[in-house]
Amino acid sequence: MKALLPALLLLASGFTALFAKGGLPINDLCPVDGKPGRVIYRVFSDQGTIIFCCATCLDSYQKSPGRYKVQPKADK
Ligand SMILES: [Zn+2]
């Protein structure tokens, strides 16, 4: 049972991040390469929470945020 706990915690924190007030991402797709974004790779900007598909893209964005255009979610 002990091995199950970290996995459950990870799952719980993921859900918390997803539903936390103000924590919802403004975008669906990774601004760097257009792949589906994942909530675990995110940055908090003036526009809100921006998600990325992977840590590499998150890194690229943080190095030069002006280079990438964040496409807001269509379903508003
Ligand atoms: Zn990406």
N, CA, C, O and the ligand as a Tripos MOL2 file, in Angstrom:
@<TRIPOS>MOLECULE
protein
  305   303    77     0     0
PROTEIN
NO_CHARGES

@<TRIPOS>ATOM
      1 N           0.8290   -1.2120    0.0000 N.3       1 MET1
      2 CA          0.0000    0.0000    0.0000 C.3       1 MET1
      3 C           0.8560    1.2530    0.0000 C.2       1 MET1
      4 O           0.4450    2.3060   -0.4880 O.2       1 MET1
      5 N           2.0550    1.1230    0.5550 N.am      2 LYS2
      6 CA          2.9160    2.3050    0.6970 C.3       2 LYS2
      7 C           3.3000    2.8860   -0.6710 C.2       2 LYS2
      8 O           3.4150    4.1000   -0.8380 O.2       2 LYS2
      9 N           3.4910    1.9970   -1.6310 N.am      3 ALA3
     10 CA          3.9340    2.4400   -2.9540 C.3       3 ALA3
     11 C           2.8360    3.2130   -3.6740 C.2       3 ALA3
     12 O           3.1040    3.9950   -4.5860 O.2       3 ALA3
     13 N           1.6190    2.9850   -3.2570 N.am      4 LEU4
     14 CA          0.4770    3.6090   -3.9220 C.3       4 LEU4
     15 C           0.3310    5.0800   -3.5290 C.2       4 LEU4
     16 O          -0.2080    5.8830   -4.2900 O.2       4 LEU4
     17 N           0.8030    5.4130   -2.3670 N.am      5 LEU5
     18 CA          0.5840    6.7580   -1.8220 C.3       5 LEU5
     19 C           1.1670    7.8880   -2.6810 C.2       5 LEU5
     20 O           0.4580    8.8540   -2.9630 O.2       5 LEU5
     21 N           2.4300    7.7970   -3.1030 N.am      6 PRO6
     22 CA          2.9690    8.8840   -3.9440 C.3       6 PRO6
     23 C           2.1520    9.1050   -5.2030 C.2       6 PRO6
     24 O           1.9330   10.2440   -5.6150 O.2       6 PRO6
     25 N           1.7050    8.0310   -5.8060 N.am      7 ALA7
     26 CA          0.9060    8.1370   -7.0260 C.3       7 ALA7
     27 C          -0.4040    8.8590   -6.7420 C.2       7 ALA7
     28 O          -0.8500    9.6940   -7.5300 O.2       7 ALA7
     29 N          -1.0080    8.5320   -5.6220 N.am      8 LEU8
     30 CA         -2.2740    9.1660   -5.2510 C.3       8 LEU8
     31 C          -2.0700   10.6450   -4.9630 C.2       8 LEU8
     32 O          -2.8930   11.4780   -5.3420 O.2       8 LEU8
     33 N          -0.9830   10.9650   -4.2990 N.am      9 LEU9
     34 CA         -0.6850   12.3620   -3.9860 C.3       9 LEU9
     35 C          -0.4920   13.1640   -5.2590 C.2       9 LEU9
     36 O          -0.9740   14.2900   -5.3870 O.2       9 LEU9
     37 N           0.2220   12.5620   -6.1960 N.am     10 LEU10
     38 CA          0.4920   13.2060   -7.4720 C.3      10 LEU10
     39 C          -0.8170   13.4980   -8.1890 C.2      10 LEU10
     40 O          -1.0170   14.5800   -8.7410 O.2      10 LEU10
     41 N          -1.6910   12.5210   -8.1670 N.am     11 LEU11
     42 CA         -2.9920   12.6420   -8.8120 C.3      11 LEU11
     43 C          -3.7900   13.7550   -8.1420 C.2      11 LEU11
     44 O          -4.3970   14.5880   -8.8140 O.2      11 LEU11
     45 N          -3.7810   13.7590   -6.8120 N.am     12 ALA12
     46 CA         -4.5460   14.7390   -6.0470 C.3      12 ALA12
     47 C          -4.0400   16.1470   -6.3210 C.2      12 ALA12
     48 O          -4.8360   17.0700   -6.4950 O.2      12 ALA12
     49 N          -2.7210   16.3190   -6.3590 N.am     13 SER13
     50 CA         -2.1790   17.6590   -6.5760 C.3      13 SER13
     51 C          -2.4720   18.1220   -7.9970 C.2      13 SER13
     52 O          -2.6710   19.3130   -8.2390 O.2      13 SER13
     53 N          -2.4990   17.1840   -8.9320 N.am     14 GLY14
     54 CA         -2.8410   17.5200  -10.3010 C.3      14 GLY14
     55 C          -4.2540   18.0450  -10.4000 C.2      14 GLY14
     56 O          -4.5080   19.0400  -11.0790 O.2      14 GLY14
     57 N          -5.1690   17.3840   -9.7290 N.am     15 PHE15
     58 CA         -6.5590   17.8180   -9.7460 C.3      15 PHE15
     59 C          -6.7170   19.1540   -9.0430 C.2      15 PHE15
     60 O          -7.4800   20.0140   -9.4830 O.2      15 PHE15
     61 N          -5.9920   19.3190   -7.9500 N.am     16 THR16
     62 CA         -6.0670   20.5680   -7.2070 C.3      16 THR16
     63 C          -5.6240   21.7210   -8.0960 C.2      16 THR16
     64 O          -6.2590   22.7750   -8.1300 O.2      16 THR16
     65 N          -4.5170   21.5050   -8.8220 N.am     17 ALA17
     66 CA         -3.9960   22.5450   -9.6970 C.3      17 ALA17
     67 C          -5.0110   22.8690  -10.7830 C.2      17 ALA17
     68 O          -5.1710   24.0250  -11.1760 O.2      17 ALA17
     69 N          -5.6870   21.8420  -11.2570 N.am     18 LEU18
     70 CA         -6.6200   22.0120  -12.3590 C.3      18 LEU18
     71 C          -7.8450   22.8030  -11.9290 C.2      18 LEU18
     72 O          -8.3690   23.6080  -12.6990 O.2      18 LEU18
     73 N          -8.3040   22.5800  -10.7000 N.am     19 PHE19
     74 CA         -9.5510   23.1930  -10.2750 C.3      19 PHE19
     75 C          -9.3830   24.3280   -9.2880 C.2      19 PHE19
     76 O         -10.3620   24.9460   -8.8690 O.2      19 PHE19
     77 N          -8.1400   24.6040   -8.9140 N.am     20 ALA20
     78 CA         -7.9050   25.6990   -7.9720 C.3      20 ALA20
     79 C          -8.3880   27.0090   -8.5740 C.2      20 ALA20
     80 O          -8.2810   27.2160   -9.7830 O.2      20 ALA20
     81 N          -8.9110   27.8830   -7.7480 N.am     21 LYS21
     82 CA         -9.4320   29.1500   -8.2270 C.3      21 LYS21
     83 C          -8.3150   29.9650   -8.8830 C.2      21 LYS21
     84 O          -7.2610   30.1790   -8.2840 O.2      21 LYS21
     85 N          -8.5500   30.4100  -10.0970 N.am     22 GLY22
     86 CA         -7.5520   31.1980  -10.7900 C.3      22 GLY22
     87 C          -6.4320   30.3680  -11.3790 C.2      22 GLY22
     88 O          -5.5330   30.8990  -12.0300 O.2      22 GLY22
     89 N          -6.4850   29.0620  -11.1520 N.am     23 GLY23
     90 CA         -5.4040   28.2180  -11.6420 C.3      23 GLY23
     91 C          -5.6890   27.6170  -13.0030 C.2      23 GLY23
     92 O          -4.8380   26.9360  -13.5750 O.2      23 GLY23
     93 N          -6.8870   27.8650  -13.5260 N.am     24 LEU24
     94 CA         -7.2220   27.2910  -14.8290 C.3      24 LEU24
     95 C          -6.3810   27.9410  -15.9240 C.2      24 LEU24
     96 O          -6.2610   29.1650  -15.9720 O.2      24 LEU24
     97 N          -5.8060   27.1340  -16.7960 N.am     25 PRO25
     98 CA         -4.9900   27.7040  -17.8760 C.3      25 PRO25
     99 C          -5.8410   28.4770  -18.8730 C.2      25 PRO25
    100 O          -7.0090   28.1570  -19.0970 O.2      25 PRO25
    101 N          -5.2330   29.5020  -19.4700 N.am     26 ILE26
    102 CA         -5.9630   30.2910  -20.4630 C.3      26 ILE26
    103 C          -5.8510   29.6560  -21.8380 C.2      26 ILE26
    104 O          -6.5860   30.0220  -22.7560 O.2      26 ILE26
    105 N          -4.9330   28.7060  -21.9850 N.am     27 ASN27
    106 CA         -4.7170   28.0940  -23.2940 C.3      27 ASN27
    107 C          -4.8670   26.5800  -23.2370 C.2      27 ASN27
    108 O          -4.7820   25.9760  -22.1680 O.2      27 ASN27
    109 N          -5.0910   25.9770  -24.3950 N.am     28 ASP28
    110 CA         -5.1880   24.5230  -24.5210 C.3      28 ASP28
    111 C          -3.9150   23.9520  -25.1070 C.2      28 ASP28
    112 O          -3.4300   22.8950  -24.7020 O.2      28 ASP28
    113 N          -3.3820   24.6980  -26.0880 N.am     29 LEU29
    114 CA         -2.2370   24.1980  -26.8390 C.3      29 LEU29
    115 C          -0.9550   24.8910  -26.4060 C.2      29 LEU29
    116 O          -0.9540   26.0570  -26.0110 O.2      29 LEU29
    117 N           0.1210   24.1480  -26.4910 N.am     30 CYS30
    118 CA          1.4360   24.6730  -26.1600 C.3      30 CYS30
    119 C           1.7780   25.8320  -27.0980 C.2      30 CYS30
    120 O           1.7530   25.6510  -28.3150 O.2      30 CYS30
    121 N           2.0980   27.0250  -26.5630 N.am     31 PRO31
    122 CA          2.4000   28.1910  -27.4210 C.3      31 PRO31
    123 C           3.6880   28.0090  -28.2270 C.2      31 PRO31
    124 O           3.9040   28.7100  -29.2150 O.2      31 PRO31
    125 N           4.5270   27.0900  -27.8180 N.am     32 VAL32
    126 CA          5.8100   26.9260  -28.4830 C.3      32 VAL32
    127 C           5.6990   26.0470  -29.7300 C.2      32 VAL32
    128 O           6.1930   26.4210  -30.7940 O.2      32 VAL32
    129 N           5.0570   24.8860  -29.6100 N.am     33 ASP33
    130 CA          4.9760   24.0020  -30.7800 C.3      33 ASP33
    131 C           3.5570   23.5400  -31.1120 C.2      33 ASP33
    132 O           3.3740   22.7280  -32.0190 O.2      33 ASP33
    133 N           2.5500   24.0450  -30.3920 N.am     34 GLY34
    134 CA          1.1750   23.7590  -30.7550 C.3      34 GLY34
    135 C           0.6370   22.3980  -30.3490 C.2      34 GLY34
    136 O          -0.4670   22.0190  -30.7400 O.2      34 GLY34
    137 N           1.4170   21.6620  -29.5620 N.am     35 LYS35
    138 CA          0.9180   20.3710  -29.0670 C.3      35 LYS35
    139 C          -0.0110   20.6090  -27.8800 C.2      35 LYS35
    140 O           0.0310   21.6700  -27.2570 O.2      35 LYS35
    141 N          -0.8550   19.6160  -27.5660 N.am     36 PRO36
    142 CA         -1.7510   19.7850  -26.4150 C.3      36 PRO36
    143 C          -0.9660   20.0520  -25.1320 C.2      36 PRO36
    144 O          -0.0130   19.3370  -24.8210 O.2      36 PRO36
    145 N          -1.3650   21.0740  -24.3960 N.am     37 GLY37
    146 CA         -0.6640   21.4400  -23.1760 C.3      37 GLY37
    147 C          -1.0260   20.5390  -22.0060 C.2      37 GLY37
    148 O          -2.0990   19.9370  -21.9750 O.2      37 GLY37
    149 N          -0.1280   20.4590  -21.0590 N.am     38 ARG38
    150 CA         -0.3770   19.6710  -19.8550 C.3      38 ARG38
    151 C          -0.2250   20.5810  -18.6400 C.2      38 ARG38
    152 O           0.6820   21.4080  -18.5460 O.2      38 ARG38
    153 N          -1.1730   20.3790  -17.7070 N.am     39 VAL39
    154 CA         -1.2770   21.2980  -16.5670 C.3      39 VAL39
    155 C          -0.0290   21.2940  -15.6850 C.2      39 VAL39
    156 O           0.2340   22.2660  -14.9760 O.2      39 VAL39
    157 N           0.7370   20.2080  -15.7250 N.am     40 ILE40
    158 CA          1.9090   20.1690  -14.8420 C.3      40 ILE40
    159 C           3.0260   21.0740  -15.3270 C.2      40 ILE40
    160 O           3.8910   21.4640  -14.5440 O.2      40 ILE40
    161 N           3.0180   21.4160  -16.6240 N.am     41 TYR41
    162 CA          4.0090   22.3600  -17.1410 C.3      41 TYR41
    163 C           3.3320   23.6970  -17.3340 C.2      41 TYR41
    164 O           2.6610   23.9130  -18.3430 O.2      41 TYR41
    165 N           3.4980   24.5980  -16.3820 N.am     42 ARG42
    166 CA          2.7640   25.8610  -16.4820 C.3      42 ARG42
    167 C           3.5710   27.0170  -15.8980 C.2      42 ARG42
    168 O           4.4550   26.8340  -15.0620 O.2      42 ARG42
    169 N           3.2310   28.2040  -16.3700 N.am     43 VAL43
    170 CA          3.7920   29.4210  -15.7890 C.3      43 VAL43
    171 C           2.6410   30.3800  -15.5050 C.2      43 VAL43
    172 O           1.5930   30.3170  -16.1490 O.2      43 VAL43
    173 N           2.8430   31.2520  -14.5510 N.am     44 PHE44
    174 CA          1.8330   32.2390  -14.2310 C.3      44 PHE44
    175 C           2.2720   33.5740  -14.8200 C.2      44 PHE44
    176 O           3.3260   34.1000  -14.4650 O.2      44 PHE44
    177 N           1.4650   34.1150  -15.7160 N.am     45 SER45
    178 CA          1.8060   35.3700  -16.3750 C.3      45 SER45
    179 C           0.7290   36.4050  -16.0700 C.2      45 SER45
    180 O          -0.2260   36.1320  -15.3440 O.2      45 SER45
    181 N           0.8990   37.6040  -16.6400 N.am     46 ASP46
    182 CA         -0.1040   38.6530  -16.4750 C.3      46 ASP46
    183 C          -1.4400   38.2250  -17.0610 C.2      46 ASP46
    184 O          -2.5050   38.5980  -16.5680 O.2      46 ASP46
    185 N          -1.3590   37.4260  -18.1330 N.am     47 GLN47
    186 CA         -2.5800   36.9850  -18.8090 C.3      47 GLN47
    187 C          -3.2820   35.8750  -18.0370 C.2      47 GLN47
    188 O          -4.4740   35.6420  -18.2370 O.2      47 GLN47
    189 N          -2.5670   35.1990  -17.1700 N.am     48 GLY48
    190 CA         -3.1080   34.0720  -16.4300 C.3      48 GLY48
    191 C          -2.1510   32.8930  -16.5060 C.2      48 GLY48
    192 O          -0.9660   33.0480  -16.7980 O.2      48 GLY48
    193 N          -2.6940   31.7100  -16.2350 N.am     49 THR49
    194 CA         -1.8650   30.5250  -16.2660 C.3      49 THR49
    195 C          -1.6940   30.0220  -17.6890 C.2      49 THR49
    196 O          -2.6800   29.8120  -18.3960 O.2      49 THR49
    197 N          -0.4660   29.8280  -18.1110 N.am     50 ILE50
    198 CA         -0.1790   29.3150  -19.4510 C.3      50 ILE50
    199 C           0.4210   27.9300  -19.3100 C.2      50 ILE50
    200 O           1.3500   27.7210  -18.5290 O.2      50 ILE50
    201 N          -0.1210   26.9710  -20.0800 N.am     51 ILE51
    202 CA          0.3900   25.6070  -19.9900 C.3      51 ILE51
    203 C           1.1810   25.2330  -21.2390 C.2      51 ILE51
    204 O           0.9930   25.8040  -22.3140 O.2      51 ILE51
    205 N           2.0660   24.2630  -21.0670 N.am     52 PHE52
    206 CA          2.9540   23.7930  -22.1320 C.3      52 PHE52
    207 C           2.8940   22.2740  -22.2080 C.2      52 PHE52
    208 O           2.3940   21.6070  -21.3030 O.2      52 PHE52
    209 N           3.4200   21.7410  -23.3210 N.am     53 CYS53
    210 CA          3.3630   20.2870  -23.5010 C.3      53 CYS53
    211 C           4.5080   19.5910  -22.7760 C.2      53 CYS53
    212 O           4.3920   18.4220  -22.4060 O.2      53 CYS53
    213 N           5.6090   20.3020  -22.5720 N.am     54 CYS54
    214 CA          6.7470   19.6570  -21.9270 C.3      54 CYS54
    215 C           7.6420   20.6970  -21.2670 C.2      54 CYS54
    216 O           7.4730   21.8980  -21.4800 O.2      54 CYS54
    217 N           8.5790   20.2370  -20.4770 N.am     55 ALA55
    218 CA          9.4640   21.1350  -19.7280 C.3      55 ALA55
    219 C          10.3540   21.9390  -20.6720 C.2      55 ALA55
    220 O          10.7170   23.0730  -20.3580 O.2      55 ALA55
    221 N          10.7070   21.3720  -21.8130 N.am     56 THR56
    222 CA         11.5660   22.0640  -22.7780 C.3      56 THR56
    223 C          10.8730   23.3050  -23.3170 C.2      56 THR56
    224 O          11.4820   24.3700  -23.4100 O.2      56 THR56
    225 N           9.5980   23.1680  -23.6720 N.am     57 CYS57
    226 CA          8.8340   24.2930  -24.1930 C.3      57 CYS57
    227 C           8.6580   25.3560  -23.1150 C.2      57 CYS57
    228 O           8.7700   26.5520  -23.3840 O.2      57 CYS57
    229 N           8.3820   24.9080  -21.8960 N.am     58 LEU58
    230 CA          8.2190   25.8350  -20.7850 C.3      58 LEU58
    231 C           9.4900   26.6620  -20.6400 C.2      58 LEU58
    232 O           9.4340   27.8760  -20.4460 O.2      58 LEU58
    233 N          10.6220   26.0000  -20.7350 N.am     59 ASP59
    234 CA         11.9370   26.6400  -20.6500 C.3      59 ASP59
    235 C          12.1140   27.6750  -21.7520 C.2      59 ASP59
    236 O          12.5040   28.8140  -21.4960 O.2      59 ASP59
    237 N          11.8190   27.2580  -22.9920 N.am     60 SER60
    238 CA         11.9650   28.1460  -24.1460 C.3      60 SER60
    239 C          11.1260   29.4010  -23.9590 C.2      60 SER60
    240 O          11.5690   30.5140  -24.2420 O.2      60 SER60
    241 N           9.9040   29.1950  -23.4740 N.am     61 TYR61
    242 CA          9.0020   30.3390  -23.2960 C.3      61 TYR61
    243 C           9.5340   31.2860  -22.2370 C.2      61 TYR61
    244 O           9.5170   32.5040  -22.4150 O.2      61 TYR61
    245 N          10.0030   30.7260  -21.1400 N.am     62 GLN62
    246 CA         10.4670   31.5690  -20.0440 C.3      62 GLN62
    247 C          11.7080   32.3690  -20.4270 C.2      62 GLN62
    248 O          11.9460   33.4550  -19.8980 O.2      62 GLN62
    249 N          12.4950   31.8240  -21.3480 N.am     63 LYS63
    250 CA         13.6950   32.5370  -21.7820 C.3      63 LYS63
    251 C          13.3180   33.7610  -22.6190 C.2      63 LYS63
    252 O          13.9430   34.8140  -22.4950 O.2      63 LYS63
    253 N          12.3070   33.6240  -23.4660 N.am     64 SER64
    254 CA         11.8720   34.7670  -24.2730 C.3      64 SER64
    255 C          10.3680   34.7190  -24.4920 C.2      64 SER64
    256 O           9.9000   34.2770  -25.5410 O.2      64 SER64
    257 N           9.6070   35.1770  -23.4920 N.am     65 PRO65
    258 CA          8.1340   35.1110  -23.5580 C.3      65 PRO65
    259 C           7.5500   35.8730  -24.7400 C.2      65 PRO65
    260 O           6.4800   35.5200  -25.2350 O.2      65 PRO65
    261 N           8.2400   36.9130  -25.1980 N.am     66 GLY66
    262 CA          7.7110   37.7230  -26.2780 C.3      66 GLY66
    263 C           7.7080   37.0190  -27.6220 C.2      66 GLY66
    264 O           7.0150   37.4380  -28.5490 O.2      66 GLY66
    265 N           8.4780   35.9580  -27.7260 N.am     67 ARG67
    266 CA          8.6220   35.2520  -29.0040 C.3      67 ARG67
    267 C           7.4030   34.4030  -29.3360 C.2      67 ARG67
    268 O           7.1470   34.0910  -30.4980 O.2      67 ARG67
    269 N           6.6530   34.0350  -28.3000 N.am     68 TYR68
    270 CA          5.5640   33.0870  -28.5210 C.3      68 TYR68
    271 C           4.2170   33.7270  -28.2610 C.2      68 TYR68
    272 O           4.0400   34.4820  -27.3050 O.2      68 TYR68
    273 N           3.2740   33.4100  -29.1280 N.am     69 LYS69
    274 CA          1.9260   33.9570  -28.9730 C.3      69 LYS69
    275 C           1.0360   32.8950  -28.3460 C.2      69 LYS69
    276 O           0.8880   31.7910  -28.8690 O.2      69 LYS69
    277 N           0.4490   33.2580  -27.2110 N.am     70 VAL70
    278 CA         -0.4340   32.3170  -26.5320 C.3      70 VAL70
    279 C          -1.8320   32.4070  -27.1270 C.2      70 VAL70
    280 O          -2.4540   33.4690  -27.1340 O.2      70 VAL70
    281 N          -2.3090   31.2790  -27.6230 N.am     71 GLN71
    282 CA         -3.6510   31.2070  -28.2130 C.3      71 GLN71
    283 C          -4.6520   30.8850  -27.0970 C.2      71 GLN71
    284 O          -4.6430   29.7800  -26.5550 O.2      71 GLN71
    285 N          -5.5100   31.8460  -26.7580 N.am     72 PRO72
    286 CA         -6.4710   31.5560  -25.6840 C.3      72 PRO72
    287 C          -7.4640   30.4680  -26.1070 C.2      72 PRO72
    288 O          -7.6950   30.2390  -27.2940 O.2      72 PRO72
    289 N          -8.0310   29.8210  -25.1220 N.am     73 LYS73
    290 CA         -9.0160   28.7710  -25.3910 C.3      73 LYS73
    291 C         -10.1610   29.3020  -26.2510 C.2      73 LYS73
    292 O         -10.5910   30.4440  -26.0870 O.2      73 LYS73
    293 N         -10.6420   28.4830  -27.1510 N.am     74 ALA74
    294 CA        -11.7240   28.8940  -28.0290 C.3      74 ALA74
    295 C         -13.0780   28.8170  -27.3230 C.2      74 ALA74
    296 O         -13.9680   29.6310  -27.5680 O.2      74 ALA74
    297 N         -13.2160   27.8250  -26.4430 N.am     75 ASP75
    298 CA        -14.5190   27.5690  -25.8060 C.3      75 ASP75
    299 C         -14.7390   28.4710  -24.5890 C.2      75 ASP75
    300 O         -14.6320   28.0240  -23.4470 O.2      75 ASP75
    301 N         -15.0450   29.7280  -24.8440 N.am     76 LYS76
    302 CA        -15.2550   30.6420  -23.7120 C.3      76 LYS76
    303 C         -16.7320   30.8450  -23.4570 C.2      76 LYS76
    304 O         -17.1050   31.5820  -22.5440 O.2      76 LYS76
    305 ZN          5.4310   22.3510  -26.5870 Zn       77 ZN77
@<TRIPOS>BOND
     1     1     2 1
     2     2     3 1
     3     3     4 2
     4     3     5 am
     5     5     6 1
     6     6     7 1
     7     7     8 2
     8     7     9 am
     9     9    10 1
    10    10    11 1
    11    11    12 2
    12    11    13 am
    13    13    14 1
    14    14    15 1
    15    15    16 2
    16    15    17 am
    17    17    18 1
    18    18    19 1
    19    19    20 2
    20    19    21 am
    21    21    22 1
    22    22    23 1
    23    23    24 2
    24    23    25 am
    25    25    26 1
    26    26    27 1
    27    27    28 2
    28    27    29 am
    29    29    30 1
    30    30    31 1
    31    31    32 2
    32    31    33 am
    33    33    34 1
    34    34    35 1
    35    35    36 2
    36    35    37 am
    37    37    38 1
    38    38    39 1
    39    39    40 2
    40    39    41 am
    41    41    42 1
    42    42    43 1
    43    43    44 2
    44    43    45 am
    45    45    46 1
    46    46    47 1
    47    47    48 2
    48    47    49 am
    49    49    50 1
    50    50    51 1
    51    51    52 2
    52    51    53 am
    53    53    54 1
    54    54    55 1
    55    55    56 2
    56    55    57 am
    57    57    58 1
    58    58    59 1
    59    59    60 2
    60    59    61 am
    61    61    62 1
    62    62    63 1
    63    63    64 2
    64    63    65 am
    65    65    66 1
    66    66    67 1
    67    67    68 2
    68    67    69 am
    69    69    70 1
    70    70    71 1
    71    71    72 2
    72    71    73 am
    73    73    74 1
    74    74    75 1
    75    75    76 2
    76    75    77 am
    77    77    78 1
    78    78    79 1
    79    79    80 2
    80    79    81 am
    81    81    82 1
    82    82    83 1
    83    83    84 2
    84    83    85 am
    85    85    86 1
    86    86    87 1
    87    87    88 2
    88    87    89 am
    89    89    90 1
    90    90    91 1
    91    91    92 2
    92    91    93 am
    93    93    94 1
    94    94    95 1
    95    95    96 2
    96    95    97 am
    97    97    98 1
    98    98    99 1
    99    99   100 2
   100    99   101 am
   101   101   102 1
   102   102   103 1
   103   103   104 2
   104   103   105 am
   105   105   106 1
   106   106   107 1
   107   107   108 2
   108   107   109 am
   109   109   110 1
   110   110   111 1
   111   111   112 2
   112   111   113 am
   113   113   114 1
   114   114   115 1
   115   115   116 2
   116   115   117 am
   117   117   118 1
   118   118   119 1
   119   119   120 2
   120   119   121 am
   121   121   122 1
   122   122   123 1
   123   123   124 2
   124   123   125 am
   125   125   126 1
   126   126   127 1
   127   127   128 2
   128   127   129 am
   129   129   130 1
   130   130   131 1
   131   131   132 2
   132   131   133 am
   133   133   134 1
   134   134   135 1
   135   135   136 2
   136   135   137 am
   137   137   138 1
   138   138   139 1
   139   139   140 2
   140   139   141 am
   141   141   142 1
   142   142   143 1
   143   143   144 2
   144   143   145 am
   145   145   146 1
   146   146   147 1
   147   147   148 2
   148   147   149 am
   149   149   150 1
   150   150   151 1
   151   151   152 2
   152   151   153 am
   153   153   154 1
   154   154   155 1
   155   155   156 2
   156   155   157 am
   157   157   158 1
   158   158   159 1
   159   159   160 2
   160   159   161 am
   161   161   162 1
   162   162   163 1
   163   163   164 2
   164   163   165 am
   165   165   166 1
   166   166   167 1
   167   167   168 2
   168   167   169 am
   169   169   170 1
   170   170   171 1
   171   171   172 2
   172   171   173 am
   173   173   174 1
   174   174   175 1
   175   175   176 2
   176   175   177 am
   177   177   178 1
   178   178   179 1
   179   179   180 2
   180   179   181 am
   181   181   182 1
   182   182   183 1
   183   183   184 2
   184   183   185 am
   185   185   186 1
   186   186   187 1
   187   187   188 2
   188   187   189 am
   189   189   190 1
   190   190   191 1
   191   191   192 2
   192   191   193 am
   193   193   194 1
   194   194   195 1
   195   195   196 2
   196   195   197 am
   197   197   198 1
   198   198   199 1
   199   199   200 2
   200   199   201 am
   201   201   202 1
   202   202   203 1
   203   203   204 2
   204   203   205 am
   205   205   206 1
   206   206   207 1
   207   207   208 2
   208   207   209 am
   209   209   210 1
   210   210   211 1
   211   211   212 2
   212   211   213 am
   213   213   214 1
   214   214   215 1
   215   215   216 2
   216   215   217 am
   217   217   218 1
   218   218   219 1
   219   219   220 2
   220   219   221 am
   221   221   222 1
   222   222   223 1
   223   223   224 2
   224   223   225 am
   225   225   226 1
   226   226   227 1
   227   227   228 2
   228   227   229 am
   229   229   230 1
   230   230   231 1
   231   231   232 2
   232   231   233 am
   233   233   234 1
   234   234   235 1
   235   235   236 2
   236   235   237 am
   237   237   238 1
   238   238   239 1
   239   239   240 2
   240   239   241 am
   241   241   242 1
   242   242   243 1
   243   243   244 2
   244   243   245 am
   245   245   246 1
   246   246   247 1
   247   247   248 2
   248   247   249 am
   249   249   250 1
   250   250   251 1
   251   251   252 2
   252   251   253 am
   253   253   254 1
   254   254   255 1
   255   255   256 2
   256   255   257 am
   257   257   258 1
   258   258   259 1
   259   259   260 2
   260   259   261 am
   261   261   262 1
   262   262   263 1
   263   263   264 2
   264   263   265 am
   265   265   266 1
   266   266   267 1
   267   267   268 2
   268   267   269 am
   269   269   270 1
   270   270   271 1
   271   271   272 2
   272   271   273 am
   273   273   274 1
   274   274   275 1
   275   275   276 2
   276   275   277 am
   277   277   278 1
   278   278   279 1
   279   279   280 2
   280   279   281 am
   281   281   282 1
   282   282   283 1
   283   283   284 2
   284   283   285 am
   285   285   286 1
   286   286   287 1
   287   287   288 2
   288   287   289 am
   289   289   290 1
   290   290   291 1
   291   291   292 2
   292   291   293 am
   293   293   294 1
   294   294   295 1
   295   295   296 2
   296   295   297 am
   297   297   298 1
   298   298   299 1
   299   299   300 2
   300   299   301 am
   301   301   302 1
   302   302   303 1
   303   303   304 2
@<TRIPOS>SUBSTRUCTURE
     1 MET1         2 RESIDUE 1 A MET
     2 LYS2         6 RESIDUE 1 A LYS
     3 ALA3        10 RESIDUE 1 A ALA
     4 LEU4        14 RESIDUE 1 A LEU
     5 LEU5        18 RESIDUE 1 A LEU
     6 PRO6        22 RESIDUE 1 A PRO
     7 ALA7        26 RESIDUE 1 A ALA
     8 LEU8        30 RESIDUE 1 A LEU
     9 LEU9        34 RESIDUE 1 A LEU
    10 LEU10       38 RESIDUE 1 A LEU
    11 LEU11       42 RESIDUE 1 A LEU
    12 ALA12       46 RESIDUE 1 A ALA
    13 SER13       50 RESIDUE 1 A SER
    14 GLY14       54 RESIDUE 1 A GLY
    15 PHE15       58 RESIDUE 1 A PHE
    16 THR16       62 RESIDUE 1 A THR
    17 ALA17       66 RESIDUE 1 A ALA
    18 LEU18       70 RESIDUE 1 A LEU
    19 PHE19       74 RESIDUE 1 A PHE
    20 ALA20       78 RESIDUE 1 A ALA
    21 LYS21       82 RESIDUE 1 A LYS
    22 GLY22       86 RESIDUE 1 A GLY
    23 GLY23       90 RESIDUE 1 A GLY
    24 LEU24       94 RESIDUE 1 A LEU
    25 PRO25       98 RESIDUE 1 A PRO
    26 ILE26      102 RESIDUE 1 A ILE
    27 ASN27      106 RESIDUE 1 A ASN
    28 ASP28      110 RESIDUE 1 A ASP
    29 LEU29      114 RESIDUE 1 A LEU
    30 CYS30      118 RESIDUE 1 A CYS
    31 PRO31      122 RESIDUE 1 A PRO
    32 VAL32      126 RESIDUE 1 A VAL
    33 ASP33      130 RESIDUE 1 A ASP
    34 GLY34      134 RESIDUE 1 A GLY
    35 LYS35      138 RESIDUE 1 A LYS
    36 PRO36      142 RESIDUE 1 A PRO
    37 GLY37      146 RESIDUE 1 A GLY
    38 ARG38      150 RESIDUE 1 A ARG
    39 VAL39      154 RESIDUE 1 A VAL
    40 ILE40      158 RESIDUE 1 A ILE
    41 TYR41      162 RESIDUE 1 A TYR
    42 ARG42      166 RESIDUE 1 A ARG
    43 VAL43      170 RESIDUE 1 A VAL
    44 PHE44      174 RESIDUE 1 A PHE
    45 SER45      178 RESIDUE 1 A SER
    46 ASP46      182 RESIDUE 1 A ASP
    47 GLN47      186 RESIDUE 1 A GLN
    48 GLY48      190 RESIDUE 1 A GLY
    49 THR49      194 RESIDUE 1 A THR
    50 ILE50      198 RESIDUE 1 A ILE
    51 ILE51      202 RESIDUE 1 A ILE
    52 PHE52      206 RESIDUE 1 A PHE
    53 CYS53      210 RESIDUE 1 A CYS
    54 CYS54      214 RESIDUE 1 A CYS
    55 ALA55      218 RESIDUE 1 A ALA
    56 THR56      222 RESIDUE 1 A THR
    57 CYS57      226 RESIDUE 1 A CYS
    58 LEU58      230 RESIDUE 1 A LEU
    59 ASP59      234 RESIDUE 1 A ASP
    60 SER60      238 RESIDUE 1 A SER
    61 TYR61      242 RESIDUE 1 A TYR
    62 GLN62      246 RESIDUE 1 A GLN
    63 LYS63      250 RESIDUE 1 A LYS
    64 SER64      254 RESIDUE 1 A SER
    65 PRO65      258 RESIDUE 1 A PRO
    66 GLY66      262 RESIDUE 1 A GLY
    67 ARG67      266 RESIDUE 1 A ARG
    68 TYR68      270 RESIDUE 1 A TYR
    69 LYS69      274 RESIDUE 1 A LYS
    70 VAL70      278 RESIDUE 1 A VAL
    71 GLN71      282 RESIDUE 1 A GLN
    72 PRO72      286 RESIDUE 1 A PRO
    73 LYS73      290 RESIDUE 1 A LYS
    74 ALA74      294 RESIDUE 1 A ALA
    75 ASP75      298 RESIDUE 1 A ASP
    76 LYS76      302 RESIDUE 1 A LYS
    77 ZN77       305 GROUP 0 **** ****
